[in-house]
Amino acid sequence: MTIKVTNPPSNAELLSFLKSELPTDYTSKLFGLGHKSIIVQKSTFLGVQISNRENEISIIASPPSYGGGLLSGLAMTELAIVILPIFWFTGASPSRFRKLEKEVAGLIKDKYN
């Protein structure tokens, strides 16, 4: 999901805003080389990655931890029969990823649009 903004915030400002607006059970942190992205984690397997570029902010569903990312990658192989039920059991269904994307996007749109 991409949000067009006229006056984009810095990643530090956006991170501070998200930490103040999201519930306390969510974790937000800078991520990547040069801290170019923000990861918002709702659970071990459920999160979004936020990238801030020029006049747009991209929000992409993503497993927020290395373990979740590894399992997500393995779910694309023959191990999917074993791993996909783990994702469903932990609540990381595609609809929950979309719901989290929309929740975070709504906060950002309200503040920066």
KAZINOR-V122528 format. One record per pair of residues at least 4 apart in sequence whose ideal C-beta (glycine too) atoms are under 8 Angstrom apart, sorted by the first residue. I is the first residue (numbers start at 1). J is the second residue. Records with the same first field share a line. If there is no record, write none. Layout:
# KAZINOR-V122528
I = J  J
This chain:
# KAZINOR-V122528
1 = 58  59  60  101  102  105
2 = 56  57  58  59
3 = 56  57  58  59  105  108  109  112  113
4 = 55  56  113
5 = 9  55  56  57  108  112  113
6 = 55  113
7 = 112
8 = 52  54  55  56  57  112
9 = 13  14  17  52  112
10 = 14  52
11 = 15  30  35  36  37  38  52
12 = 16  30
13 = 17
14 = 18  38  50  52  57  108
15 = 19  28  29  30  38
16 = 20
17 = 21  107  111
18 = 22  28  38  40  50  104  107
19 = 28
21 = 107  111
22 = 26  28  40  104  107
25 = 42
26 = 40  41  42
27 = 39  40  41  64
28 = 38  39  40  41
29 = 38  39  41
30 = 35  37  38
31 = 35  36  37  38  39  49
32 = 36  37
36 = 51  52
37 = 49  50  51  52
38 = 49  50  51  52
39 = 47  48  49  50  62  64
40 = 47  48  50  64  100  104
41 = 46  47  64  65
42 = 46  47  64  100
43 = 47  90  91  92
44 = 63  64  65  67  68  90
45 = 63  64  65  68  71  72  87  90  91  92
46 = 63  64  90  91  92  96  97  100
47 = 61  62  63  64  65  68  100
48 = 59  60  61  62  64  97  100  101  104
49 = 59  60  62  64
50 = 57  58  59  60  104  108
51 = 57  58  60
52 = 57
53 = 57  58
57 = 108  112
59 = 101  104  105  108
60 = 101
61 = 97  98  100  101
62 = 69
63 = 68  69  71  72  92
64 = 68
65 = 69
66 = 70
67 = 71
68 = 72  92
69 = 73
70 = 74
71 = 75  83  86  87
72 = 76  87
73 = 77
74 = 79  80  83
75 = 79  80  83  84  87
76 = 80
79 = 83
80 = 84
82 = 86
83 = 87
84 = 88
85 = 89
86 = 90
87 = 92  93
88 = 92  93
91 = 96
92 = 96  97
93 = 97
94 = 98
95 = 99
96 = 100
97 = 101
98 = 102
99 = 103
100 = 104
101 = 105
102 = 106
103 = 107
104 = 108
105 = 109
106 = 110
107 = 111
108 = 112  113
109 = 113
